[in-house]
Amino acid sequence: MNLFGVMDVTGSALKAERVRAEVVASNMANAETTRTPSGGPYQRQSVVFQQAGGGFANAMQDFGVGSSSGTFSGGTSSPGMMLASTDGLEDGDGTPGGVEVSGVVTDHSAPLERYDPGHPDADASGFVAYPDINPLTVMVDLMGATRAYGMNVSALQAEKGMLTASLDILK
């Protein structure tokens, strides 16, 4: 994998973390939504990531460190340096790996019931169904997405610095 492949991997991570941050922000914005167009309270959503491209095994093989049998044989044989399985880690075209959003899933947990007989969405006994969203958990998720995005930006800047240094060597 060359430096441009590394940039592709970092770019895919940036896209995935942006989607994650948007979904988490949507969860926070709808934490008190008791009525949606489909009926009932808002339901929390989560982003599911999956591996994209060639994956770790291909990247290791590109550097001469691994083999398709699952053992690492880069120079010296080292016991304990094995992949349990390479199933799902390789794809035939050798494209660099990365991450992609495989989907956004809805949490179907039961809503929280609060007694509020004056609320327009209250049932006959005066209870209102609110989304089961903990603002503290949502904020931690948002902080995680923000930090992951920031770390990927730092990696992209480091890659840019390496490319610039490589070009300076050629001068």
C-alpha angles and dihedrals in degrees: 000000000000127000092270089057089052088053090052091053092048091047091053090052091050091053093047094049091048090056090047091052091048092051092047091049089051089053091052093047092051098042091114099035108127099174128045130177089259090052130255129049126321114274121220116251131210133195120235117207127201136184116269128200127354101339135204099314093055092047091052091048090050088060093046093246102113140037132213090251089072098250124113113233105166102151102313128037111245122188113228094030097110137124110231090221137346093208109132094007098092136058125188102242097059095232116161118264129239139143133283137180109258092186151313113257128201121229108230096194118141116273122247114257117219126180109241111139093180094059115107091229095051116127124229092281093050099255123134122205111229127185115269093240122139108206091208092057091045092052091051089050090050092049090050092051091047093049093047090050091049093049090052090050088053090050090050091051090050090050090050089051091052092051091048091049090049091053091048090055090056093056 
